[in-house]
């Protein structure tokens, strides 16, 4: 923790030559994209995209989960989506999964989160509800964690399309969705083209 505190203390001095850039940001933001990623500490979007302050509107959730649209839901994820699309009018939304994702491991093996009821409830919004006693069902996704994570990213893109304000903007050609997969151990980013199921290097 102390290293974080020291960096915060010295940050103004280290960025003194960028004050004009920061001053412009004080007047508003126009991010290039909404970037939805996992809360995992190993995933730092600005590190592998080279994003500068103001470039990304970030939404981070455990497992980069986007619950399906529910009209009456009071949901921080939904509110962030609405603000990014309606107020900021981002032209692109990226959902980025990653290797070694604990949330996906929890989806694949429920015993991994058996002692964490709040995590289990959150994972239930990933889109694999079984309708029975179990909150989710991932049969058919396979046992390869990479393949399961990539399929999981595509499922969250489908959830995004369930939001009326997102669907309208996609239909009008003013919004594009992107599926990414970040490899923790190499830093490589893979992407899946629209209408495809295979992830390939950017």
NORJOBEL-V667782 format. One record per residue. N is the residue number from 1. RES is the residue in one letter. PHI is phi in whole degrees, -180 to 180 (none if undefined). OMEGA is omega in radians with two decimals (999 if undefined). D_FIRST is the distance of its C-alpha to the first C-alpha in Angstrom with 2 decimals. Layout:
# NORJOBEL-V667782
n=N res=RES phi=PHI omega=OMEGA d_first=D_FIRST
n=N res=RES phi=PHI omega=OMEGA d_first=D_FIRST
This chain:
# NORJOBEL-V667782
n=1 res=X phi=none omega=-3.07 d_first=0.00
n=2 res=X phi=-62 omega=3.12 d_first=3.79
n=3 res=X phi=-65 omega=3.10 d_first=5.48
n=4 res=X phi=-67 omega=3.13 d_first=5.27
n=5 res=X phi=-62 omega=-3.13 d_first=6.43
n=6 res=X phi=-63 omega=3.13 d_first=8.82
n=7 res=X phi=-65 omega=3.13 d_first=10.13
n=8 res=X phi=-63 omega=-3.14 d_first=10.87
n=9 res=X phi=-65 omega=-3.05 d_first=12.61
n=10 res=X phi=-93 omega=-3.06 d_first=14.67
n=11 res=X phi=-59 omega=-3.14 d_first=15.44
n=12 res=X phi=-57 omega=-3.14 d_first=18.71
n=13 res=X phi=-69 omega=-3.12 d_first=20.02
n=14 res=X phi=-68 omega=-3.09 d_first=19.34
n=15 res=X phi=-109 omega=-3.09 d_first=21.20
n=16 res=X phi=-58 omega=-3.12 d_first=23.94
n=17 res=X phi=-80 omega=3.14 d_first=26.55
n=18 res=X phi=-114 omega=-3.05 d_first=25.80
n=19 res=X phi=-61 omega=3.13 d_first=26.35
n=20 res=X phi=-65 omega=3.10 d_first=29.62
n=21 res=X phi=-63 omega=3.13 d_first=28.08
n=22 res=X phi=-65 omega=3.13 d_first=25.47
n=23 res=X phi=-63 omega=3.10 d_first=28.34
n=24 res=X phi=-63 omega=-3.12 d_first=30.38
n=25 res=X phi=-64 omega=-3.13 d_first=27.71
n=26 res=X phi=-66 omega=-3.11 d_first=27.94
n=27 res=X phi=-91 omega=3.11 d_first=31.50
n=28 res=X phi=143 omega=-3.13 d_first=30.79
n=29 res=X phi=-133 omega=3.05 d_first=29.72
n=30 res=X phi=-141 omega=-3.06 d_first=31.83
n=31 res=X phi=-65 omega=3.11 d_first=29.67
n=32 res=X phi=-71 omega=-3.06 d_first=31.40
n=33 res=X phi=-158 omega=2.89 d_first=30.36
n=34 res=X phi=-90 omega=-3.08 d_first=28.72
n=35 res=X phi=-114 omega=-3.13 d_first=26.31
n=36 res=X phi=-102 omega=-3.11 d_first=25.85
n=37 res=X phi=-139 omega=-3.14 d_first=23.43
n=38 res=X phi=-75 omega=3.09 d_first=21.51
n=39 res=X phi=-74 omega=-3.08 d_first=18.07
n=40 res=X phi=-49 omega=-3.08 d_first=17.20
n=41 res=X phi=-67 omega=-3.13 d_first=13.98
n=42 res=X phi=-85 omega=-3.10 d_first=16.34
n=43 res=X phi=-105 omega=-3.11 d_first=18.57
n=44 res=X phi=-123 omega=-3.04 d_first=17.86
n=45 res=X phi=-52 omega=-3.10 d_first=21.23
n=46 res=X phi=-67 omega=-3.13 d_first=20.98
n=47 res=X phi=-70 omega=-3.08 d_first=20.26
n=48 res=X phi=-96 omega=3.03 d_first=23.49
n=49 res=X phi=-102 omega=-3.08 d_first=25.60
n=50 res=X phi=74 omega=-3.09 d_first=24.86
n=51 res=X phi=-64 omega=3.05 d_first=24.62
n=52 res=X phi=-97 omega=3.06 d_first=24.18
n=53 res=X phi=-53 omega=-3.12 d_first=23.08
n=54 res=X phi=96 omega=-3.08 d_first=25.86
n=55 res=X phi=-81 omega=-3.06 d_first=26.98
n=56 res=X phi=-120 omega=2.93 d_first=25.50
n=57 res=X phi=-97 omega=-2.98 d_first=25.47
n=58 res=X phi=-95 omega=3.03 d_first=22.95
n=59 res=X phi=-129 omega=-3.06 d_first=23.47
n=60 res=X phi=-117 omega=3.11 d_first=21.14
n=61 res=X phi=-136 omega=3.07 d_first=22.23
n=62 res=X phi=-58 omega=3.13 d_first=21.99
n=63 res=X phi=75 omega=-3.08 d_first=24.61
n=64 res=X phi=42 omega=-3.11 d_first=25.42
n=65 res=X phi=-83 omega=3.03 d_first=28.00
n=66 res=X phi=-118 omega=3.11 d_first=30.37
n=67 res=X phi=-60 omega=3.06 d_first=32.59
n=68 res=X phi=-60 omega=-3.12 d_first=36.24
n=69 res=X phi=-62 omega=3.02 d_first=37.62
n=70 res=X phi=-134 omega=-2.97 d_first=38.62
n=71 res=X phi=-56 omega=-3.04 d_first=40.37
n=72 res=X phi=-99 omega=-3.05 d_first=39.47
n=73 res=X phi=-77 omega=2.98 d_first=35.89
n=74 res=X phi=-94 omega=-2.97 d_first=33.12
n=75 res=X phi=-133 omega=3.14 d_first=30.44
n=76 res=X phi=-63 omega=3.11 d_first=27.33
n=77 res=X phi=-65 omega=-3.13 d_first=27.99
n=78 res=X phi=-61 omega=3.13 d_first=31.60
n=79 res=X phi=-63 omega=3.11 d_first=30.81
n=80 res=X phi=-66 omega=3.09 d_first=28.47
n=81 res=X phi=-61 omega=-3.11 d_first=31.23
n=82 res=X phi=-61 omega=-3.13 d_first=33.85
n=83 res=X phi=-64 omega=-3.12 d_first=32.03
n=84 res=X phi=-62 omega=-3.06 d_first=31.34
n=85 res=X phi=-83 omega=-3.05 d_first=34.94
n=86 res=X phi=-82 omega=-3.07 d_first=36.90
n=87 res=X phi=-86 omega=-3.09 d_first=35.18
n=88 res=X phi=-88 omega=3.11 d_first=33.52
n=89 res=X phi=53 omega=3.10 d_first=36.17
n=90 res=X phi=-61 omega=-3.13 d_first=34.04
n=91 res=X phi=-87 omega=-3.08 d_first=36.49
n=92 res=X phi=-141 omega=3.01 d_first=34.45
n=93 res=X phi=-124 omega=3.11 d_first=32.27
n=94 res=X phi=-112 omega=2.95 d_first=30.40
n=95 res=X phi=-106 omega=-3.04 d_first=29.36
n=96 res=X phi=-120 omega=3.00 d_first=27.20
n=97 res=X phi=-89 omega=-3.11 d_first=26.81
n=98 res=X phi=-153 omega=3.10 d_first=25.21
n=99 res=X phi=-69 omega=3.08 d_first=25.82
n=100 res=X phi=59 omega=-3.10 d_first=24.36
n=101 res=X phi=-78 omega=-3.14 d_first=23.82
n=102 res=X phi=-63 omega=3.14 d_first=23.13
n=103 res=X phi=-65 omega=3.12 d_first=25.01
n=104 res=X phi=-67 omega=3.06 d_first=28.02
n=105 res=X phi=-61 omega=3.07 d_first=27.96
n=106 res=X phi=-67 omega=3.08 d_first=28.14
n=107 res=X phi=-68 omega=-3.11 d_first=31.09
n=108 res=X phi=-77 omega=-3.10 d_first=32.80
n=109 res=X phi=-136 omega=-3.02 d_first=32.28
n=110 res=X phi=-60 omega=-3.13 d_first=31.94
n=111 res=X phi=-63 omega=3.11 d_first=31.31
n=112 res=X phi=-65 omega=-3.11 d_first=27.77
n=113 res=X phi=-122 omega=-3.06 d_first=26.93
n=114 res=X phi=-59 omega=-3.08 d_first=29.58
n=115 res=X phi=-93 omega=-3.12 d_first=27.26
n=116 res=X phi=-124 omega=-3.05 d_first=25.38
n=117 res=X phi=-62 omega=3.13 d_first=28.06
n=118 res=X phi=-70 omega=3.08 d_first=26.05
n=119 res=X phi=-65 omega=-3.14 d_first=25.13
n=120 res=X phi=-60 omega=3.13 d_first=28.82
n=121 res=X phi=-66 omega=3.12 d_first=30.01
n=122 res=X phi=-65 omega=-3.13 d_first=27.87
n=123 res=X phi=-62 omega=3.12 d_first=29.13
n=124 res=X phi=-62 omega=3.13 d_first=32.61
n=125 res=X phi=-84 omega=-3.11 d_first=32.37
n=126 res=X phi=-68 omega=3.08 d_first=32.07
n=127 res=X phi=110 omega=-3.11 d_first=35.86
n=128 res=X phi=-123 omega=3.13 d_first=37.09
n=129 res=X phi=-64 omega=-3.10 d_first=38.54
n=130 res=X phi=-98 omega=-3.11 d_first=41.26
n=131 res=X phi=84 omega=3.13 d_first=43.10
n=132 res=X phi=-108 omega=-3.14 d_first=43.39
n=133 res=X phi=-72 omega=-3.13 d_first=41.31
n=134 res=X phi=-83 omega=-3.09 d_first=38.58
n=135 res=X phi=-74 omega=3.12 d_first=36.27
n=136 res=X phi=-147 omega=-3.11 d_first=36.40
n=137 res=X phi=-142 omega=-3.09 d_first=38.64
n=138 res=X phi=-113 omega=3.08 d_first=37.78
n=139 res=X phi=-58 omega=3.12 d_first=41.09
n=140 res=X phi=95 omega=3.13 d_first=42.34
n=141 res=X phi=-84 omega=3.11 d_first=38.99
n=142 res=X phi=93 omega=-3.09 d_first=39.28
n=143 res=X phi=-114 omega=3.12 d_first=37.03
n=144 res=X phi=-81 omega=-3.06 d_first=35.51
n=145 res=X phi=-60 omega=3.11 d_first=31.87
n=146 res=X phi=-65 omega=3.14 d_first=32.10
n=147 res=X phi=-63 omega=-3.14 d_first=35.31
n=148 res=X phi=-65 omega=3.13 d_first=34.08
n=149 res=X phi=-63 omega=-3.13 d_first=30.92
n=150 res=X phi=-67 omega=3.07 d_first=33.13
n=151 res=X phi=-64 omega=3.11 d_first=35.66
n=152 res=X phi=-60 omega=3.10 d_first=32.95
n=153 res=X phi=-61 omega=-3.14 d_first=32.01
n=154 res=X phi=-64 omega=3.09 d_first=35.72
n=155 res=X phi=-64 omega=3.13 d_first=36.01
n=156 res=X phi=-67 omega=3.04 d_first=33.30
n=157 res=X phi=-64 omega=3.08 d_first=35.32
n=158 res=X phi=-63 omega=3.09 d_first=38.32
n=159 res=X phi=-62 omega=3.10 d_first=36.47
n=160 res=X phi=-58 omega=-3.11 d_first=35.74
n=161 res=X phi=-67 omega=3.13 d_first=39.47
n=162 res=X phi=-78 omega=3.12 d_first=40.21
n=163 res=X phi=-83 omega=-3.06 d_first=38.92
n=164 res=X phi=-55 omega=-3.10 d_first=42.05
n=165 res=X phi=-69 omega=3.05 d_first=40.48
n=166 res=X phi=-78 omega=3.14 d_first=39.00
n=167 res=X phi=-60 omega=-3.13 d_first=42.28
n=168 res=X phi=-64 omega=-3.09 d_first=44.28
n=169 res=X phi=-71 omega=3.05 d_first=42.23
n=170 res=X phi=-64 omega=-3.11 d_first=42.43
n=171 res=X phi=-61 omega=-3.12 d_first=46.18
n=172 res=X phi=-86 omega=3.12 d_first=46.64
n=173 res=X phi=81 omega=-3.10 d_first=44.91
n=174 res=X phi=-99 omega=-3.11 d_first=42.13
n=175 res=X phi=-146 omega=3.11 d_first=39.26
n=176 res=X phi=-121 omega=3.10 d_first=38.39
n=177 res=X phi=-108 omega=-3.09 d_first=36.27
n=178 res=X phi=-133 omega=3.09 d_first=34.50
n=179 res=X phi=-110 omega=-3.13 d_first=33.31
n=180 res=X phi=-122 omega=3.07 d_first=30.70
n=181 res=X phi=-139 omega=-3.10 d_first=29.15
n=182 res=X phi=-102 omega=3.13 d_first=26.18
n=183 res=X phi=-97 omega=-3.02 d_first=26.16
n=184 res=X phi=-58 omega=-2.99 d_first=22.70
n=185 res=X phi=-76 omega=-3.12 d_first=24.04
n=186 res=X phi=-118 omega=-3.07 d_first=26.20
n=187 res=X phi=82 omega=-3.12 d_first=24.93
n=188 res=X phi=-74 omega=3.08 d_first=28.47
n=189 res=X phi=-114 omega=3.06 d_first=29.25
n=190 res=X phi=-107 omega=3.13 d_first=32.41
n=191 res=X phi=-138 omega=3.11 d_first=34.33
n=192 res=X phi=-116 omega=-3.13 d_first=37.21
n=193 res=X phi=-68 omega=3.13 d_first=40.07
n=194 res=X phi=-56 omega=3.13 d_first=41.50
n=195 res=X phi=85 omega=3.12 d_first=44.02
n=196 res=X phi=-107 omega=3.10 d_first=42.91
n=197 res=X phi=-121 omega=-3.05 d_first=41.02
n=198 res=X phi=-103 omega=3.09 d_first=39.95
n=199 res=X phi=-94 omega=3.14 d_first=36.71
n=200 res=X phi=-133 omega=3.14 d_first=37.21
n=201 res=X phi=-54 omega=3.10 d_first=35.19
n=202 res=X phi=-57 omega=999 d_first=34.78
